[in-house]
Amino acid sequence: MLIRLATPEDTSDIHRLIYELAVYEKAPDEMVATIGQIEQSLFNSHPVAFCHVAEVDGKIVGIALWFLNYSTWLGKPGIYLEDLFVQPEYRGHGIGKGFMKTLAQLCVERGYERFQWWVLDWNTPSIDFYKSLGAVAMDDWTVFRLYGDALKKFASQS
């Protein structure tokens, strides 16, 4: 197994694995990003996100897609893990833990104080995995989102 920073040549595999994650999360119709959008987001001169991939025998079998966030209280950036996905047949072999360790090490090396992510309430295997790493659920917080028509409607109000 090899975990490495993704390259533009990996874009199709990244796109494929994002779709597989959407299927796993029971929302394949919500995954509308194109290969071109993924490539532009990750590999332009000012990327808005970053991605590590896991290879087994030369095949990309997992992704960890992340971006920087910022804590005003700490006055420091951190990493927000947007997507972590390992194909089911490759789970249980340390790939997920390898991704998490790689990103945790990146935080420590760069002086980032936080590494965080969301997980769906029903995703017990992932919750158990994250707890086994020492992660703590932020149960006092509720996630809010404006998107789609609601976002456009709100933005256009005078």
Secondary structure, 3 states (H helix, E strand, C coil): CEEEECCHHHHHHHHHHHHHHHHHCCCHHHCCCCHHHHHHHHHCCCCCCEEEEEEECCEEEEEEEEEEEEECCCCEEEEEEEEEEECHHHCCCCHHHHHHHHHHHHHHHHCCCCEEECCCCCCHHHHHHHHHCCCCCCCCCCCCCCCHHHHHHHHHCC
